[in-house]
Amino acid sequence: MNTFLDYLTVLAVAALLLAPALYGALRERRTDRELAAAARRRPAATPRPAPAPRPAGARPAAWRRGRVAH
């Protein structure tokens, strides 16, 4: 009987240690499936054109209006 209880104790401790890891893995797989489904439903975004380069030393308009601390 003691051997059975020893095995049962080891099994219970193993279950307590593995349960959070298994729960997290299942949750992560569900999240991955949801993200993949959302990516399939939404068309690919068109890339924005790159902003025009500013001349050297030019500051953004917000700086000139005093909205950004220097």
BAKOL-939270 format. One record per atom (N, C-alpha, C): residue number from 1; atom name; x, y, z. Coordinates in nm, 4 decimals. Layout:
N
SITE   pos   site         c1         c2         c3
SITE   NUM     CA          X          Y          Z
...
% end
This chain:
70
SITE   pos   site         c1         c2         c3
SITE     1      N     0.0818    -0.1192     0.0000
SITE     1     CA     0.0000     0.0000     0.0000
SITE     1      C     0.0867     0.1265     0.0000
SITE     2      N     0.2000     0.1223     0.0719
SITE     2     CA     0.2879     0.2371     0.0769
SITE     2      C     0.3453     0.2696    -0.0611
SITE     3      N     0.3755     0.1667    -0.1379
SITE     3     CA     0.4296     0.1884    -0.2724
SITE     3      C     0.3265     0.2583    -0.3591
SITE     4      N     0.2023     0.2159    -0.3485
SITE     4     CA     0.0963     0.2808    -0.4267
SITE     4      C     0.0826     0.4280    -0.3881
SITE     5      N     0.0868     0.4566    -0.2587
SITE     5     CA     0.0767     0.5959    -0.2145
SITE     5      C     0.1978     0.6774    -0.2594
SITE     6      N     0.3153     0.6151    -0.2623
SITE     6     CA     0.4340     0.6847    -0.3116
SITE     6      C     0.4180     0.7209    -0.4588
SITE     7      N     0.3719     0.6264    -0.5383
SITE     7     CA     0.3495     0.6541    -0.6802
SITE     7      C     0.2425     0.7613    -0.6989
SITE     8      N     0.1378     0.7532    -0.6186
SITE     8     CA     0.0309     0.8512    -0.6268
SITE     8      C     0.0815     0.9910    -0.5892
SITE     9      N     0.1668     0.9992    -0.4908
SITE     9     CA     0.2244     1.1270    -0.4489
SITE     9      C     0.3129     1.1846    -0.5585
SITE    10      N     0.3955     1.1025    -0.6175
SITE    10     CA     0.4823     1.1480    -0.7275
SITE    10      C     0.3978     1.1952    -0.8444
SITE    11      N     0.2924     1.1222    -0.8748
SITE    11     CA     0.2043     1.1603    -0.9850
SITE    11      C     0.1344     1.2932    -0.9552
SITE    12      N     0.0918     1.3135    -0.8313
SITE    12     CA     0.0252     1.4391    -0.7945
SITE    12      C     0.1218     1.5563    -0.8029
SITE    13      N     0.2442     1.5381    -0.7563
SITE    13     CA     0.3434     1.6463    -0.7636
SITE    13      C     0.3766     1.6773    -0.9097
SITE    14      N     0.3924     1.5744    -0.9910
SITE    14     CA     0.4209     1.5957    -1.1342
SITE    14      C     0.3058     1.6706    -1.2004
SITE    15      N     0.1832     1.6353    -1.1657
SITE    15     CA     0.0674     1.7048    -1.2238
SITE    15      C     0.0648     1.8509    -1.1810
SITE    16      N     0.0988     1.8783    -1.0552
SITE    16     CA     0.1009     2.0163    -1.0078
SITE    16      C     0.2104     2.0980    -1.0765
SITE    17      N     0.3215     2.0342    -1.1084
SITE    17     CA     0.4297     2.1050    -1.1753
SITE    17      C     0.4025     2.1252    -1.3242
SITE    18      N     0.3376     2.0290    -1.3863
SITE    18     CA     0.3148     2.0358    -1.5307
SITE    18      C     0.1894     2.1128    -1.5691
SITE    19      N     0.0942     2.1234    -1.4801
SITE    19     CA    -0.0333     2.1864    -1.5136
SITE    19      C    -0.0182     2.3303    -1.5631
SITE    20      N     0.0563     2.4180    -1.4960
SITE    20     CA     0.0684     2.5550    -1.5464
SITE    20      C     0.1374     2.5629    -1.6831
SITE    21      N     0.2368     2.4785    -1.7031
SITE    21     CA     0.3070     2.4788    -1.8314
SITE    21      C     0.2148     2.4317    -1.9444
SITE    22      N     0.1389     2.3285    -1.9187
SITE    22     CA     0.0469     2.2785    -2.0210
SITE    22      C    -0.0639     2.3795    -2.0491
SITE    23      N    -0.1131     2.4435    -1.9445
SITE    23     CA    -0.2164     2.5461    -1.9632
SITE    23      C    -0.1623     2.6605    -2.0481
SITE    24      N    -0.0415     2.7053    -2.0182
SITE    24     CA     0.0186     2.8140    -2.0952
SITE    24      C     0.0417     2.7756    -2.2393
SITE    25      N     0.0860     2.6543    -2.2643
SITE    25     CA     0.1102     2.6095    -2.4014
SITE    25      C    -0.0209     2.6046    -2.4804
SITE    26      N    -0.1267     2.5543    -2.4182
SITE    26     CA    -0.2556     2.5495    -2.4868
SITE    26      C    -0.3094     2.6892    -2.5136
SITE    27      N    -0.2913     2.7788    -2.4189
SITE    27     CA    -0.3369     2.9164    -2.4366
SITE    27      C    -0.2595     2.9863    -2.5488
SITE    28      N    -0.1291     2.9603    -2.5549
SITE    28     CA    -0.0470     3.0198    -2.6598
SITE    28      C    -0.0874     2.9672    -2.7978
SITE    29      N    -0.1174     2.8391    -2.8067
SITE    29     CA    -0.1620     2.7832    -2.9354
SITE    29      C    -0.2934     2.8460    -2.9785
SITE    30      N    -0.3845     2.8674    -2.8826
SITE    30     CA    -0.5122     2.9308    -2.9160
SITE    30      C    -0.4894     3.0725    -2.9660
SITE    31      N    -0.4013     3.1459    -2.9006
SITE    31     CA    -0.3707     3.2828    -2.9440
SITE    31      C    -0.3103     3.2829    -3.0837
SITE    32      N    -0.2198     3.1893    -3.1104
SITE    32     CA    -0.1600     3.1798    -3.2442
SITE    32      C    -0.2660     3.1509    -3.3504
SITE    33      N    -0.3600     3.0633    -3.3177
SITE    33     CA    -0.4671     3.0328    -3.4139
SITE    33      C    -0.5535     3.1557    -3.4392
SITE    34      N    -0.5842     3.2309    -3.3335
SITE    34     CA    -0.6659     3.3513    -3.3511
SITE    34      C    -0.5936     3.4570    -3.4336
SITE    35      N    -0.4644     3.4734    -3.4101
SITE    35     CA    -0.3872     3.5705    -3.4890
SITE    35      C    -0.3787     3.5287    -3.6352
SITE    36      N    -0.3601     3.3998    -3.6595
SITE    36     CA    -0.3531     3.3511    -3.7971
SITE    36      C    -0.4873     3.3706    -3.8675
SITE    37      N    -0.5963     3.3457    -3.7974
SITE    37     CA    -0.7289     3.3645    -3.8578
SITE    37      C    -0.7538     3.5118    -3.8880
SITE    38      N    -0.7116     3.5998    -3.7982
SITE    38     CA    -0.7287     3.7431    -3.8214
SITE    38      C    -0.6440     3.7891    -3.9390
SITE    39      N    -0.5252     3.7329    -3.9535
SITE    39     CA    -0.4386     3.7708    -4.0654
SITE    39      C    -0.4983     3.7239    -4.1975
SITE    40      N    -0.5655     3.6104    -4.1956
SITE    40     CA    -0.6274     3.5622    -4.3206
SITE    40      C    -0.7483     3.6464    -4.3583
SITE    41      N    -0.8216     3.6968    -4.2587
SITE    41     CA    -0.9406     3.7767    -4.2888
SITE    41      C    -0.9061     3.9155    -4.3393
SITE    42      N    -0.7975     3.9747    -4.2878
SITE    42     CA    -0.7639     4.1129    -4.3210
SITE    42      C    -0.6649     4.1144    -4.4367
SITE    43      N    -0.6922     4.1955    -4.5389
SITE    43     CA    -0.5963     4.2041    -4.6486
SITE    43      C    -0.4668     4.2693    -4.6012
SITE    44      N    -0.3614     4.2410    -4.6723
SITE    44     CA    -0.2322     4.2979    -4.6356
SITE    44      C    -0.2361     4.4490    -4.6501
SITE    45      N    -0.1796     4.5176    -4.5554
SITE    45     CA    -0.1778     4.6640    -4.5580
SITE    45      C    -0.0820     4.7117    -4.6658
SITE    46      N    -0.1209     4.8190    -4.7318
SITE    46     CA    -0.0317     4.8750    -4.8328
SITE    46      C     0.0753     4.9563    -4.7612
SITE    47      N     0.1993     4.9423    -4.8014
SITE    47     CA     0.3050     5.0153    -4.7329
SITE    47      C     0.2941     5.1650    -4.7579
SITE    48      N     0.3231     5.2432    -4.6557
SITE    48     CA     0.3208     5.3884    -4.6700
SITE    48      C     0.4472     5.4340    -4.7417
SITE    49      N     0.4348     5.5385    -4.8205
SITE    49     CA     0.5565     5.5889    -4.8843
SITE    49      C     0.6485     5.6498    -4.7795
SITE    50      N     0.7762     5.6430    -4.8056
SITE    50     CA     0.8745     5.6976    -4.7124
SITE    50      C     0.8632     5.8500    -4.7121
SITE    51      N     0.8801     5.9129    -4.5963
SITE    51     CA     0.8713     6.0585    -4.5920
SITE    51      C     0.9870     6.1213    -4.6687
SITE    52      N     0.9614     6.2394    -4.7196
SITE    52     CA     1.0647     6.3094    -4.7951
SITE    52      C     1.1764     6.3509    -4.6996
SITE    53      N     1.3005     6.3397    -4.7429
SITE    53     CA     1.4107     6.3780    -4.6546
SITE    53      C     1.4111     6.5285    -4.6299
SITE    54      N     1.4454     6.5668    -4.5066
SITE    54     CA     1.4533     6.7083    -4.4721
SITE    54      C     1.5955     6.7567    -4.4950
SITE    55      N     1.6104     6.8843    -4.5225
SITE    55     CA     1.7466     6.9371    -4.5351
SITE    55      C     1.8187     6.9282    -4.4012
SITE    56      N     1.9497     6.9214    -4.4072
SITE    56     CA     2.0296     6.9107    -4.2850
SITE    56      C     2.0035     7.0314    -4.1962
SITE    57      N     1.9809     7.0065    -4.0677
SITE    57     CA     1.9581     7.1139    -3.9723
SITE    57      C     1.8141     7.1586    -3.9623
SITE    58      N     1.7264     7.1093    -4.0481
SITE    58     CA     1.5852     7.1491    -4.0419
SITE    58      C     1.5186     7.0791    -3.9243
SITE    59      N     1.4318     7.1505    -3.8561
SITE    59     CA     1.3605     7.0931    -3.7421
SITE    59      C     1.2133     7.0772    -3.7764
SITE    60      N     1.1457     6.9829    -3.7119
SITE    60     CA     1.0021     6.9654    -3.7375
SITE    60      C     0.9238     7.0909    -3.6995
SITE    61      N     0.8051     7.1029    -3.7562
SITE    61     CA     0.7219     7.2207    -3.7333
SITE    61      C     0.6845     7.2345    -3.5863
SITE    62      N     0.6685     7.1246    -3.5140
SITE    62     CA     0.6316     7.1317    -3.3723
SITE    62      C     0.7403     7.2021    -3.2919
SITE    63      N     0.8644     7.1869    -3.3292
SITE    63     CA     0.9729     7.2544    -3.2587
SITE    63      C     0.9663     7.4044    -3.2825
SITE    64      N     0.9359     7.4415    -3.4057
SITE    64     CA     0.9311     7.5843    -3.4386
SITE    64      C     0.8165     7.6524    -3.3645
SITE    65      N     0.7089     7.5798    -3.3371
SITE    65     CA     0.5940     7.6375    -3.2662
SITE    65      C     0.6121     7.6319    -3.1165
SITE    66      N     0.7202     7.5735    -3.0691
SITE    66     CA     0.7486     7.5696    -2.9266
SITE    66      C     0.6762     7.4603    -2.8511
SITE    67      N     0.6291     7.3558    -2.9177
SITE    67     CA     0.5559     7.2494    -2.8498
SITE    67      C     0.6473     7.1421    -2.7956
SITE    68      N     0.7696     7.1374    -2.8408
SITE    68     CA     0.8629     7.0353    -2.7966
SITE    68      C     0.9753     7.1025    -2.7206
SITE    69      N     1.0099     7.0460    -2.6064
SITE    69     CA     1.1189     7.1048    -2.5268
SITE    69      C     1.2502     7.0857    -2.6000
SITE    70      N     1.3349     7.1837    -2.5918
SITE    70     CA     1.4649     7.1762    -2.6608
SITE    70      C     1.5670     7.1143    -2.5718
% end
